[in-house]
Amino acid sequence: QQVVSGKKYISETLAEQLLSNLIGERAVDASTTVNANINEAMIYGVEARCRWQATEEVSFFGNVACSVGRDTGAHENLAQVPPVSGMAGAVYDSNGGYLARLEMPFAAEQSRVPDGVRESAGWMTMNLGLGRRFDVAGAEHEIRLTCDNVFDTAYRQYLTTYRGMEFNEPGRSFSVTYRVGF
């Protein structure tokens, strides 16, 4: 469903999947995971997003998603179902071509896991971007400097855990982007 009212936009989606003969993973011990047939499973969730145009130049946005997966035959949680996660932020886009963006991606802890699967902690990071848009010879040019994970937060996403191996997400990183639209 979508609601649009002047400078506000809100949408949400509900989903449910009933699965038969799903191939999933089962933990045998702390270091061994095998593929296994899950006879009946159910995955359901919700996602929502919103945007508010506070002024002609400033807008705020956010999104959040939540999924739950259950092995309905074994009455336990499914592995590899992400925790509640999303992003909130603000954008400045001036008529003079100056740009700024603040993003705060996050994920809650994942504690709905089957036996033998490690839980993951929640996390939040901050990304910043500055830019300038200008015209040259009838083409729109844009240059941006971005910094992701500004505070160099050490974290891992639940889904980057694979068969007992855990991987942290990248630390602080910078990028420069130059784009020409024609």
N, C-alpha and C positions, 0 to 999 in steps of 0.2 A: 504494500500500500504506500502511496506517496501523498504527501500534503505539501502544497506550495502556497505560500501566503506572503505576497509582497516580497520581502527580503529574506524569508525563511524557507528552508527546504528540509523535509524530514521524510525518510522512507524506512521501512522495515520489511523483512522477509522471514517467514517461518518455513521450515523444511522438516520432512520426516522420510526416512528410507527404511524399508523392511527388507532384509537381505537373507537369502538362503544359500547354503554351501559357500560361505565366504571363506577365502583363504587368508588366514591371519597368522600372527606370531604368538608362540607360547614359550615362556621361559622354562627351561629344564633346570638350570641352576644359575648361579651368579654370572657365569661366563658363556653359557650355551643357550641359544635361542633357535627354535626350529619352526618351520611352517606347519600349520595345523588347520584342519577343516573345522570351521565353526558352523554348526548346522543352521542356527537361526540367530540373527543379530538385528538390532535396531539402532539407527543413528538419527538423532533429532537435534535441531538447533534453531537459533535465531540470530539474525544480524540486523543492525540498524545503523543509519548514518544521518547526519544532519549538517546543515550549513546555514550560517546567518551572516548576511551582508550588513554589517553594523553601520558602515558609511560607504560612500562611493569607492573608497580606496582600501578599506579594511574589512576582512571577513574572518570568521572563525568556523572551524569545522571539527567534526569528530565522527568516529565510527567504532563499533564494537561488534564482536561476533562470539558466540558461545555454542559449542557442540557437546553432546553427550552420546557416547556409544556403549551399548550393552550387549553382551553375549547372553541372549535370553534363555538359552538352554542351560548354560552353566551358572547363570545368575551372577555374572561378574562384569566389571568394566572391560571395554576393549582397549588394547594398546594402540598407540599412534593416533589418538584423538586429541586435537589441540585444546589447551585451556582457553578460558576467556581471554581475548586479546583485542587490541585496537590501536587507535591513534587519535590524538587531539592536537589541534594546532591553530595557528593564525597566519594570515597572508596579508601583506601590504603590497598593493600594486597601484602606483601613482600614475596620474595622467601624464606626468613628466617622464615616465619610463623607468623610475626607480622601483626595485622589487626587493622584498624581504619575506622570509618564510621561517616559521618556527614549527617544528613537529616534535611530538612527544609520543613515540610508539611505546606500547606496554603489553605485558602479559601477566595474568594472575598465576599463582602457583598451580601446578597440576597435581592434584592428590587423588583424582578419580582414575586410578590405574589398577590393572590386575595384579595378582600375587606375582612376585618376582620381578616386577618392573619398577624402577626407581622413580620416585616423585621428582618434580622440578620446582625450583623456587620461582617466585614472581620477579619481575624486573621492569624497569622503565629507563629509557634513554632520552637524550635530547639531540635534535638535529637543527642546524641553523643554515640559512642560505641568504645571500645578498646578490643582487644582480642589477643590470642596466639594459634597457631595451632602447634601440635607436634605429633610425632609417638612414640608409646610404644607397644612393642610386636607385631609389624605388623599392629596395628590398629591406625587410625588417631583420635587424640583427639583434642578438641577445647574448650577453655574456653573464655567466653565473659562477660564483664561488660558493661552495657548500662545505660544511663540516658535519659529518655524521658521528654520532656518539661523542659529543663534545666533551663530556667528563671522563671519557675513556673507561666506561663501566665494564667490568668483567661479568658476562652473563652468558647463558645458553638458552636457546629455545628448546622446548620439550621435544619437538620433532627433529632436532639435529642429533638426537640420540639414536644410534642404530646398532642393534644387536649387542648391547652392552658397552659400546664405545661412545664417549661423549665429546662433543666439539663445542668450544666457545665460539661466539659470534665475533666478528672483527671489532677491534678497538677503534680508537679515534682515527678517522680518515678524512682526507680532503680531496676535492675534485674541482676542476675548472671546466666549464662547458661553454662552448661557443656555437651558436646556432644561427643559421641564416634561412629565413623563410622567403620563398619566391613563388 
